Amino acid sequence: MSLKRRSYEAGHKPKFLVIIDDTPECDRAVYYASRRAARTGGGIIMLRVIDMEDRAQQWLGVADIMKAEAQEAAEEALTRFAARAETVSGLTPERVIREGKHAEEILKLIDQDEDIAVLVLAAGVDKDDPGPLVSSLSKAAGSFPVPIGIVPANLSDEELDALS
């Protein structure tokens, strides 16, 4: 059971949750969420999920190296997108790194942070494929504890400015 959303109560502010991955459309989600957060007096929280499913099959030393490399890549991605968000909105995003399956870790974070008001995703650039994250989460969208906003990847900064 998810925590009651408290985003607009005294002492709270709405947070826009963006999932940071290596897809080209990720920037669109970051841009839109940053603009909305700035416009609404909210915040941004960026989540990078490290999927280390294969680690159990590796030798211990190899698994440790893989985990360290994945952690470093996650930190670099969060730093890059946090800089983008700050440029767009003037806001400093919260950064979270989790290890596990995407959908599970997204739901856990939403359950733990009662100020998360919206999950912002970007659809893939291929019109026949909405992207891995949108595809996987759309199956559970009806049971999510917060709305999911999907940003079309083909929208420019100017077009997103007009919408946010």
C-alpha positions, 0 to 999 in steps of 0.5 A, spaced: 500 500 500 502 506 497 503 512 502 498 518 502 500 523 497 502 529 501 505 533 495 500 539 496 500 540 503 503 545 508 511 543 508 511 539 502 512 540 495 510 536 488 516 532 486 516 530 478 520 523 478 524 522 472 527 515 470 534 516 468 536 511 462 541 511 456 535 512 451 535 518 446 528 520 449 530 521 456 532 528 455 525 530 453 523 527 460 528 531 464 526 537 460 519 537 461 519 535 468 524 540 470 520 546 466 513 543 470 517 543 477 519 550 476 513 552 474 509 549 479 514 550 485 515 543 485 522 539 485 525 534 481 527 527 483 531 523 478 532 515 479 537 511 475 536 503 476 542 498 475 539 492 473 545 487 475 541 480 474 547 477 471 551 479 477 549 472 480 552 468 474 559 471 475 565 470 479 565 474 485 571 479 483 568 480 476 561 481 479 564 486 484 567 490 478 561 490 474 557 493 480 562 498 481 562 500 473 555 500 473 555 505 479 560 509 476 556 510 470 549 511 474 553 517 477 555 520 471 548 519 468 545 523 474 550 528 474 549 530 466 542 530 467 542 534 473 546 539 470 541 539 464 535 540 469 539 545 473 540 549 466 533 548 464 529 550 471 534 553 476 532 547 481 537 542 483 534 535 483 535 529 488 538 523 485 537 516 487 541 510 485 537 503 486 539 496 484 534 491 482 528 491 476 526 498 474 518 497 475 519 494 482 524 500 484 520 505 481 514 503 485 518 502 492 521 510 491 514 512 490 512 508 496 517 511 500 516 519 498 510 521 499 511 528 495 512 524 488 506 527 484 507 525 477 512 520 474 514 523 467 517 518 462 518 520 454 516 515 449 521 513 444 522 516 437 520 510 433 513 510 432 512 503 432 516 502 439 514 507 445 521 505 448 523 500 453 520 503 459 514 506 457 512 499 454 514 495 461 510 500 465 504 501 461 502 494 463 502 496 470 500 503 469 492 502 471 495 500 478 500 506 479 499 510 485 501 516 481 499 519 474 504 517 469 506 523 464 509 521 457 512 526 453 513 525 446 520 524 444 519 529 437 517 535 441 523 541 441 525 545 447 520 550 444 514 546 444 515 543 451 516 550 453 509 552 451 506 545 454 510 546 461 
